[in-house]
Amino acid sequence: MEAIAAIFKRLEIDNSFYFQFAIFIILFFVLDFLLFSKLKFVLEQREAKTTKLKSKAENKFNLADEIAIKYKDKLDVVHKRVQDSQTKAKADFLKEIDQKIKNEQDQINSEINTKRKELIAELDTKKTEVFKEIGPLGTELINKLENA
C-alpha cells in the first residue's frame, strides 16, 4: 500500500481524489440510468426498425421479381400465340391464293381447249373444202398436162 501512496505523492494526488472518484461513480450511475439506458433503447429500437424495414424491402423486391418472371412468361405465351395465328393466317391466305390461281389456270386451260377444238373443227372444214376443190383442180391439171 505504501507503493501506491508513493505513486500518488509523485502524481500529486491528495485526499480530494477519493471524493472526485466517488462523485464520478455516482454521476456515471445517474447518467446511465437517465441518459445512457434511454439512448441505448432508442438505438436498439432504431436498429430493429431498420432491419425490419430492410427485410420487408427485400421481400417486396423478391415479390416484384416473381411477378416480373410471371409477366414475362405470360408475355412469351401471348407472343407465341400471336405468331402462331399469324403463321396460320398466312398459310390460309397462301392456300386461298393457290386455289384461285389453280381455278384461273383450269378456266384458261378449258378456254384454250375449247378454242383449240373450234380451230381444229374450222381447220377440218377448210381442209374438206380444199380437198373438195382438189378433185376438180386435179382433173383440170391433168387435162392441161394432157393438152400441153
C-alpha angles and dihedrals in degrees: 000000000000090000090057091047089052091051090049091051092050090050088046093238112159135183092288088074091075091052091047091048091050091048090049092051093047091046091048093054092044092049090044090054096042105032116008097050091049092046090048090050092050092048093048091047092049091049091049092050092046092049090046092050091047092053090047090051091050089050090051091049091050090049091049090051091051092049090048091052091049090047091050091049092050091046090052090051092050091046090052091049091051092048091048092049091048091049090049092047090049091049091048091048092050090048090051092049091047090050091050091048090049091049091049091048091050091049092048091047091051090049090049091049092050091048090047091050090048091049092046090049090048090047090050091051092049090045091053090048090050091047089049089054091045092066095060092036091051093052090044090051092049090049091051091049091049092048095047 
